[in-house]
Amino acid sequence: MPVIFEPNVGQADARVKFLSRARDGVLFIASDEAILALSSPAVVPMRRVRTARVVAPKQSGGVLTMRLVGANPNATVEGRGKASARNNYFIGKDPSRWHTNIPTVNEVVAHDAWPGIDVSYSRDRSAGPEAVECTFTVRAGANPSAVRLAFDAPGDVDLTPDGNVETAIGVRKIRFTKPRVFEEGLGGRHEVAAKFVTLPADGPTGRHQLQVRFEVARRDPGARLVIDPSLIYSTYLGGSGQASASTLAYGTGDSVNAIALDKDGNEYLTGGTTSPDFPATDEAFVSACTRDYNCGGPAFITKLDGKTGAIIYSTLLGGSSGAHLGVDDEGLGIAVDSSGNAYVAGATSSDSFPTTPGALVPKCLGCQPVPFVTKLSADGSSLLYSTLLEESGVADYGNAIAIDQSGNAYVTGQINWNAFAIVLNPTGTAATYAVALASATGYAVALTSKNEMWIGGQSDGQDFPTTGNAFQRTCKKCNSDAAGFVALLDPAKGQTRKSLIYSTYLGGSKSSDIIRGIAVDGKNRAWAVGSSSPKSLRGSQSEVKKCAKGTVCGNDALLAIIDASKSGSASLAHSLFIGGEGNDMANAI
């Protein structure tokens, strides 16, 4: 995400003047210091977990502080260069603490941080989207030796032989590059030699501190100097890039879980973020994450310009307390109506998740977590409605959402270890339809032209309800393994068994199978994708690499086309497997 800055209007500590959010960190800017807080915990992706057992994730977050030694703590800090993005914060239940329509800028300047010396922060386009150029402008007559920088971090901070200040926070390599200095006078603009020089630490600031100043071989003491080092924190440390077992189980950093498009081609993303809040002290931040594993964060909704990729708005949505499996709140499904309003389904473990007056379920008593549905205005700055779907729950999620032309929301997920299908009215104040399918989790939903609900997911029980016209009515191994499922529901028939028009297992005899995405064609057939094995579910077409003799292959990506107007084997109109020797999966269509 490109570097942009937002003013602090109450969403951060009072010392902060501006802040900039990145993928898994926040840069806080005060008058006399800049603080980079990174968080890369092993976040549990809510879609992947189907267990009540809580395992504390490993943490790798921390804080790098760059203190402007001797600088004016009351220096004026202003933003320059209006950016297009607007940011919103719906955190907690108290609307007076929400912050909306926060403008963004491309540059932040601290005027006269030292006498005659300004400090500015902006994106360094030459070094990458998350690189910050920190420019020190020394006006004619000012002394560049007044600039002294003290660095603190959880680990060692070193001045390397090639002239960079470097440290590491978890798996992130942080580098403050060797300065480039330009002298600007009557003779024009030309580069002069410069470097960092170490200085003794000034007082008991911790064993990890490094203090430096600039040494400049200037030619004209009366000329203006522009000193341009860059803070780069988007470089990963690592070897082959192969994911570890813990990464596969929990995921890392922030995540985008779902995407939708509006009629103009703009993109809407939702997921969860673990970007940290402003730390009271380095030790407090690191200790809290390491000891309590409570480094969760809010859900986010971001709208991107479909032509340029620029951020139109970015909104954080969540509570101010509570955590389950390392994540507080997460958006898992998203849909957009013709007016550009975004509908998000997800899960929250925050007991103060923001809901609106008249909500179907305004609060939860045991959020571990529970599903939510939120409708966001077209500009991202207000909650048109926000509701929970139950008052208490353990490992319950709203995984997918679709909307009809009237603004009714169709949601599926998991409640009490059963898949649910629910329809919310356009104001989110009532459920016009709600049923459960035993021993299953719903992961995908799509609507027919008659506003019937196709849902897909996974079942691990033999009591999952199937219909007489099903392709596969039973799953004998579903108490030990799992099968995918596809079901068609008609909310117009009411909350009875009659509303279940078609329901079938898919696989489960030789492998644990799943359906993760679903779409509907012009014949109202379901195109379901996920993962299965040709040994578990027959395929009419296959592009699967054969296993070497004596080896066991994993599942393959599956496409299955289901036609509910037909019965039995004829209802599986087509199926296709794609894969290699490992495990493969299709997640969306």
C-alpha positions in Angstrom: 0.0 0.0 0.0 1.5 3.4 -1.0 2.6 5.7 1.8 0.0 8.3 2.7 -0.5 10.1 6.0 -3.6 11.0 8.1 -3.8 13.6 10.8 -4.5 12.4 14.3 -8.0 13.5 15.2 -8.3 11.2 18.2 -7.6 7.8 16.7 -4.1 7.7 18.2 -2.2 8.9 21.3 -2.3 12.7 21.8 1.5 13.0 21.1 1.0 11.8 17.6 0.5 14.5 14.9 0.2 12.3 11.8 0.2 8.5 11.2 0.7 6.3 8.2 -0.7 2.7 8.0 1.1 0.0 6.1 0.3 -3.7 5.6 1.4 -4.8 9.1 2.6 -1.6 10.8 2.0 2.0 11.6 4.4 5.0 11.4 3.6 7.6 14.0 5.0 11.0 13.6 5.4 13.5 16.5 7.2 16.8 16.7 10.4 15.3 17.9 10.3 11.6 17.0 9.0 9.0 14.6 7.9 5.6 15.8 7.5 2.6 13.5 5.3 -0.1 15.2 5.3 -3.4 13.3 3.2 -6.4 14.1 3.6 -9.8 12.3 1.7 -12.2 14.6 0.6 -15.6 13.4 -3.0 -14.6 12.9 -5.6 -17.3 12.8 -7.5 -17.0 9.5 -11.1 -17.5 10.8 -12.2 -19.4 7.7 -9.6 -22.2 8.3 -10.4 -23.0 11.9 -12.9 -25.6 13.0 -11.7 -26.4 16.5 -12.5 -25.1 19.9 -8.9 -25.7 21.0 -7.0 -22.4 21.4 -3.3 -22.4 20.6 -1.4 -19.2 21.3 0.2 -17.9 18.1 3.8 -16.8 17.9 4.5 -13.1 17.8 7.2 -11.2 15.9 6.2 -7.5 16.4 8.1 -4.6 17.9 8.9 -0.9 17.7 11.6 1.2 16.2 11.9 4.7 17.5 13.8 7.5 15.8 14.2 10.3 18.3 15.2 13.8 17.1 17.7 14.5 19.8 17.6 18.1 21.0 14.7 18.9 18.7 11.8 21.2 19.6 9.0 19.1 21.2 6.5 21.7 20.3 7.5 22.1 16.6 4.6 22.8 14.3 3.7 19.8 12.2 1.6 20.1 9.0 0.4 18.0 6.1 1.1 18.9 2.5 -0.2 17.5 -0.8 -3.8 16.3 -0.6 -4.3 12.6 -1.3 -7.5 11.1 -2.6 -8.1 8.6 0.1 -10.4 9.1 3.1 -10.1 6.9 6.3 -12.8 5.9 8.8 -12.7 4.3 12.2 -15.7 2.5 13.7 -14.1 1.2 16.8 -16.3 0.3 19.8 -19.9 1.0 20.5 -19.7 4.6 21.4 -20.4 6.7 18.2 -18.8 9.8 19.8 -15.5 7.9 19.6 -15.8 7.0 15.9 -13.8 9.1 13.4 -14.9 9.5 9.8 -13.9 11.2 6.6 -10.3 11.7 7.8 -8.4 13.4 4.9 -5.0 12.1 3.9 -1.9 13.9 2.6 1.3 12.8 0.8 3.8 14.6 3.0 4.2 15.7 6.6 6.6 18.5 7.6 7.9 19.4 11.1 8.9 23.1 10.9 12.1 24.2 12.7 12.6 20.9 14.5 16.0 22.4 15.1 16.7 26.1 14.4 16.5 26.6 10.7 16.0 22.9 10.0 12.8 21.3 8.8 12.1 17.5 8.8 9.7 16.1 6.3 8.3 12.6 5.7 6.9 11.4 2.3 6.8 8.3 0.1 10.2 7.4 -1.5 8.9 6.3 -4.9 12.4 5.0 -6.0 12.6 2.5 -3.1 9.2 0.9 -3.0 5.6 1.5 -1.9 6.3 1.2 1.8 9.5 3.2 1.8 9.5 6.6 3.6 11.8 9.4 2.5 12.8 11.4 5.6 14.2 14.7 4.3 16.1 17.2 6.5 16.2 20.7 4.9 18.9 22.9 6.3 18.4 26.5 5.4 21.2 28.9 4.7 23.1 29.7 7.9 21.7 26.8 9.9 24.1 24.1 11.2 23.6 20.5 9.9 25.6 19.1 12.8 22.6 20.0 15.1 20.8 17.1 13.6 21.2 14.1 15.9 19.2 10.9 15.6 18.8 8.2 18.3 17.4 4.8 17.3 15.9 2.3 19.7 14.5 -1.2 18.8 13.9 -4.6 20.4 17.2 -5.9 18.9 20.5 -4.5 18.0 20.7 -1.3 15.8 23.9 -1.1 13.8 25.7 1.3 11.5 26.8 -1.1 8.7 30.0 -0.8 6.7 28.1 0.4 3.7 26.7 3.3 5.7 23.1 2.3 6.5 21.5 2.1 9.9 19.9 -1.3 10.2 17.9 -3.4 12.6 15.3 -6.2 12.4 11.9 -6.6 14.0 10.7 -10.2 13.8 11.0 -11.2 10.1 11.2 -7.6 8.9 14.4 -5.9 8.0 14.5 -2.2 8.7 17.0 0.0 7.0 17.6 3.7 7.3 19.7 4.3 4.2 23.0 6.2 3.8 22.1 9.8 3.3 22.3 11.6 0.0 23.0 15.3 0.4 22.4 18.1 -2.1 23.8 21.6 -1.8 21.6 24.3 -3.3 23.2 27.7 -3.9 23.9 30.3 -6.5 25.9 27.8 -8.4 22.9 25.5 -8.8 22.2 22.1 -7.2 24.9 19.5 -6.8 25.5 16.4 -4.6 28.1 16.5 -1.8 29.6 13.6 0.1 27.9 12.7 3.4 27.6 9.8 5.9 26.3 8.8 9.3 28.7 9.2 12.2 28.1 7.4 15.5 27.9 9.4 18.8 27.8 8.3 22.4 24.3 7.6 23.7 22.9 10.5 25.8 21.8 8.9 29.0 20.2 5.6 30.1 18.1 5.0 27.0 18.7 1.2 26.7 21.4 -1.0 25.5 20.0 -1.2 21.9 20.3 2.5 21.2 22.4 3.9 18.4 22.9 7.6 18.1 24.2 9.2 14.9 24.7 12.6 13.2 25.4 13.6 9.6 28.9 14.4 8.5 28.7 16.6 5.4 31.6 17.7 3.1 29.8 20.9 2.2 31.4 23.4 -0.1 29.4 26.6 0.6 28.4 27.1 4.2 25.8 29.7 3.0 24.0 27.3 0.8 20.9 25.3 1.6 21.3 21.6 2.2 18.8 18.9 1.5 19.6 15.6 3.2 17.6 12.5 2.0 18.0 9.2 3.8 15.1 6.7 3.4 13.4 4.5 5.9 12.7 1.2 4.2 10.7 -1.5 6.0 9.2 -3.7 3.3 12.1 -6.1 2.9 11.6 -9.6 4.3 14.3 -11.8 5.7 14.2 -15.4 4.7 15.5 -18.3 2.7 13.7 -20.2 0.0 10.3 -18.6 0.9 8.8 -22.0 1.8 6.0 -21.6 4.4 6.6 -23.1 7.8 4.1 -25.4 9.5 2.9 -22.6 11.8 2.4 -20.3 8.8 0.2 -22.8 7.0 -1.9 -23.4 10.2 -2.4 -19.8 11.2 -1.2 -17.4 8.4 0.8 -14.3 9.1 0.3 -10.5 9.2 -2.8 -8.9 7.6 -5.1 -10.7 5.3 -7.5 -9.9 2.4 -10.3 -12.5 2.6 -12.8 -11.4 0.0 -13.2 -9.0 -3.0 -16.2 -7.5 -4.8 -16.6 -5.2 -7.8 -19.1 -2.4 -8.3 -20.7 -1.4 -11.7 -17.8 1.0 -12.4 -15.2 -1.7 -11.9 -14.0 -0.3 -8.5 -12.7 -3.0 -6.1 -13.8 -3.5 -2.5 -11.6 -5.6 -0.2 -12.3 -6.9 3.3 -10.2 -8.8 5.8 -8.4 -8.4 9.1 -5.5 -6.3 10.1 -3.1 -6.6 13.0 -1.5 -3.2 12.6 -0.7 -2.1 16.1 -1.9 0.9 18.1 0.5 3.6 19.3 2.8 2.0 22.0 3.1 3.5 25.4 6.7 2.3 25.5 8.8 -0.2 23.6 8.7 -2.6 26.5 5.0 -2.3 27.1 4.2 -3.0 23.4 6.5 -6.0 23.1 5.6 -7.5 26.4 1.9 -7.3 25.9 2.0 -9.1 22.6 4.4 -11.8 23.8 2.8 -12.5 27.1 -0.9 -12.3 26.4 -1.0 -13.0 22.6 -3.6 -10.3 22.5 -2.4 -8.6 19.3 -5.6 -8.8 17.4 -7.1 -5.9 15.5 -10.1 -4.7 13.6 -11.7 -5.7 10.3 -11.1 -3.4 7.3 -13.0 -2.4 4.2 -11.0 -0.7 1.5 -12.3 0.7 -1.8 -9.8 0.9 -4.7 -10.1 2.8 -7.9 -10.5 0.2 -10.6 -8.5 2.1 -13.1 -5.6 3.5 -11.1 -5.5 1.3 -8.0 -5.6 4.4 -5.8 -7.4 4.1 -2.4 -10.8 5.9 -2.4 -11.5 5.1 1.2 -10.3 2.7 3.9 -12.4 1.9 7.0 -11.5 0.0 10.1 -14.4 -1.8 11.8 -14.2 -3.5 15.2 -14.5 -3.4 19.0 -12.1 -2.1 21.6 -11.7 -5.2 23.7 -11.8 -8.9 23.6 -9.7 -11.4 21.6 -10.1 -15.0 20.4 -7.4 -17.0 18.7 -5.3 -13.9 18.1 -7.9 -12.0 16.1 -10.5 -9.6 17.4 -12.5 -8.9 14.2 -12.3 -10.0 10.6 -14.3 -9.4 7.4 -14.7 -12.7 5.5 -17.2 -11.9 2.8 -18.2 -8.7 0.9 -20.9 -7.6 -1.6 -21.7 -4.2 -3.2 -25.1 -2.9 -4.3 -25.9 -0.7 -7.3 -25.4 2.5 -5.1 -21.9 1.5 -4.0 -22.9 0.5 -0.5 -20.7 -2.3 0.8 -22.1 -5.2 2.8 -19.6 -7.2 4.9 -20.0 -10.5 6.7 -17.5 -11.6 9.2 -16.8 -12.5 12.8 -16.0 -10.6 16.0 -14.7 -11.6 19.4 -15.0 -8.0 20.6 -17.7 -7.4 23.2 -17.9 -3.8 22.1 -18.3 -4.4 18.4 -20.2 -1.4 16.9 -23.8 -2.0 16.2 -26.6 0.4 15.1 -30.0 1.2 16.7 -32.6 -1.5 16.1 -30.0 -4.1 15.2 -31.2 -7.7 15.0 -28.7 -8.6 17.7 -27.1 -5.5 19.3 -24.6 -7.1 21.6 -22.9 -10.4 22.5 -22.3 -11.9 25.9 -19.7 -14.4 25.0 -18.0 -13.5 21.7 -15.6 -16.3 20.9 -16.3 -15.2 18.1 -19.8 -14.5 16.7 -20.9 -13.6 13.2 -21.7 -10.0 12.2 -23.1 -8.2 9.1 -22.4 -4.5 8.4 -23.7 -2.3 5.7 -21.3 0.6 4.9 -22.3 3.8 3.1 -21.0 4.5 -0.4 -18.3 6.9 0.8 -17.3 4.5 3.7 -18.0 7.1 6.3 -21.1 5.8 8.0 -22.7 2.6 9.2 -26.1 2.2 7.5 -26.6 -0.8 9.7 -24.4 -3.1 11.7 -25.7 -6.2 13.6 -24.5 -9.4 15.2 -26.2 -12.7 14.3 -26.1 -14.3 17.8 -25.6 -13.2 21.4 -23.0 -15.8 22.3 -21.0 -18.4 20.4 -17.7 -20.4 20.1 -15.9 -20.4 16.8 -18.9 -19.0 14.8 -18.4 -17.1 11.6 -20.2 -15.2 8.9 -18.2 -16.4 5.9 -20.0 -15.2 2.8 -22.7 -12.7 1.7 -24.8 -11.9 -1.3 -27.4 -9.2 -1.9 -30.5 -8.9 -4.1 -31.8 -5.9 -5.9 -33.9 -4.8 -2.9 -31.0 -4.7 -0.5 -31.8 -7.9 1.4 -28.6 -9.7 2.6 -28.1 -13.4 2.2 -25.4 -14.8 4.5 -23.9 -18.2 5.3 -21.3 -19.4 7.8 -21.3 -21.4 10.9 -23.2 -21.3 14.2 -23.0 -24.0 16.8 -21.1 -26.3 14.4 -24.0 -26.1 11.9 -24.1 -24.2 8.6 -26.6 -21.4 8.6 -28.4 -19.5 5.9 -30.0 -16.2 6.9 -31.7 -13.4 5.0 -31.6 -9.9 6.6 -34.1 -7.2 5.6 -32.6 -4.0 4.0 -32.3 -2.3 7.4 -30.6 -5.1 9.2 -33.3 -5.1 11.9 -35.0 -8.4 11.2 -34.3 -11.9 9.7 -36.9 -12.8 7.2 -35.4 -16.3 6.8 -33.0 -18.4 9.0 -32.3 -22.1 8.8 -29.4 -24.4 9.8 -27.9 -27.4 8.1 -26.5 -29.9 10.6 -22.8 -30.7 11.1 -21.5 -28.3 8.4 -19.9 -24.9 7.7 -21.1 -22.6 4.9 -18.3 -20.9 3.0 -19.9 -19.6 -0.2 -23.3 -18.1 -1.3 -24.7 -17.0 -4.6 -28.3 -16.1 -5.8 -30.4 -17.4 -8.7 -32.5 -15.2 -10.8 -35.4 -16.1 -8.4 -33.4 -15.1 -5.3 -32.9 -18.7 -4.3 -29.7 -19.3 -2.3 -27.0 -21.6 -3.5 -24.6 -22.3 -0.7 -21.5 -24.4 -0.6 -19.2 -25.6 2.2 -18.0 -28.6 4.2 -19.8 -31.2 6.3 -18.2 -33.6 8.8 -21.3 -35.4 9.9 -23.6 -38.1 8.7 -26.7 -36.1 9.8 -26.2 -33.4 7.2 -29.6 -33.0 5.4 -29.7 -34.1 1.8 -32.6 -34.3 -0.6 -34.0 -37.2 -2.7 -32.7 -35.7 -5.9 -29.2 -35.4 -4.6 -26.1 -36.5 -6.5 -24.8 -38.1 -3.3 -27.2 -38.6 -0.4 -24.8 -40.2 2.2 -21.2 -39.9 3.4 -20.3 -42.9 5.4 -16.9 -41.5 6.5 -18.1 -38.1 7.4 -17.6 -38.8 11.1 -13.8 -39.1 10.6 -13.3 -37.2 7.3 -15.3 -34.4 5.7 -17.2 -33.9 2.4 -18.0 -30.9 0.4 -21.6 -29.9 0.1 -23.8 -27.8 -2.2 -27.4 -26.9 -1.3 -30.1 -24.8 -2.9 -32.6 -23.0 -0.6 -35.7 -21.0 -1.4 -36.4 -18.5 1.4 -39.9 -17.8 -0.2 -41.0 -21.2 1.0 -40.5 -20.2 4.7 -38.3 -21.7 7.4 -39.3 -25.3 6.8 -37.8 -28.4 5.2 -39.7 -27.4 2.0 -37.3 -24.6 1.5 -34.4 -27.1 0.9 -34.9 -27.7 -2.8 -31.6 -29.6 -3.4 -28.8 -30.7 -1.2 -25.9 -33.1 -1.8 -22.6 -34.2 -0.4 -19.6 -34.0 -2.7 -16.9 -36.6 -1.9 -15.7 -37.5 1.5 -15.2 -41.2 0.8 -11.4 -41.2 0.2 -10.4 -37.7 1.4 -11.5 -34.6 3.3 -13.2 -32.4 0.7 -14.6 -28.9 0.7 -16.4 -26.3 -1.4 -15.0 -22.8 -1.0 -16.6 -20.7 -3.8 -19.8 -20.7 -5.8 -21.3 -18.8 -8.7 -24.6 -19.1 -10.7 -24.9 -19.2 -14.5 -27.8 -18.2 -16.7 -29.5 -21.5 -16.2 -29.4 -21.0 -12.4 -26.9 -23.8 -12.1 -24.3 -23.7 -9.4 -20.6 -23.6 -10.3 -18.9 -24.8 -7.2 -15.1 -24.8 -6.6 -13.0 -26.2 -3.8 -10.9 -29.3 -3.2 -11.4 -33.0 -3.6 -9.8 -36.2 -4.9 -10.8 -38.1 -8.1 -10.8 -41.2 -5.9 -13.5 -39.5 -3.7 -15.6 -37.9 -6.4 -15.8 -38.9 -10.0 -14.8 -36.3 -12.5 -15.9 -36.0 -16.1 -12.7 -34.2 -17.0 -9.3 -34.2 -15.3 -6.1 -32.3 -15.7 -4.3 -34.0 -12.8 -0.6 -35.0 -12.7 -0.4 -38.7 -12.0 1.3 -39.6 -8.7 4.7 -41.3 -8.9 4.5 -45.0 -8.1 4.6 -45.6 -4.3 3.6 -42.0 -3.4 0.3 -40.6 -2.1 -1.0 -37.6 -3.8 -3.0 -34.8 -2.1 -6.4 -33.4 -3.1 -6.8 -31.5 -6.3 -8.7 -28.3 -7.1 -12.3 -29.1 -8.0 -14.9 -27.5 -10.3 -18.4 -29.0 -10.0 -21.5 -27.8 -12.0 -24.7 -28.7 -10.2 -28.1 -28.6 -11.9 -30.9 -28.8 -9.4 -33.5 -29.2 -12.2 -32.2 -32.8 -12.6 -31.9 -35.7 -10.2 -29.3 -38.1 -9.0 -26.2 -38.5 -11.1 -27.6 -36.3 -13.8 -27.6 -33.3 -11.4 -23.8 -33.3 -11.5 -23.6 -31.7 -15.0 -19.8 -31.5 -15.1 -16.8 -31.9 -12.8 -13.2 -31.1 -13.4 -10.0 -31.7 -11.3 -6.9 -29.7 -11.7 -3.7 -30.3 -9.7 -0.3 -31.8 -9.2 1.3 -34.1 -6.7 0.6 -31.8 -3.7 -2.6 -30.4 -2.3 -4.5 -28.0 -4.5 -7.6 -25.9 -3.9 -9.8 -23.4 -5.8 -11.1 -20.7 -3.4 -13.3 -18.5 -5.5 -15.1 -18.3 -8.8 
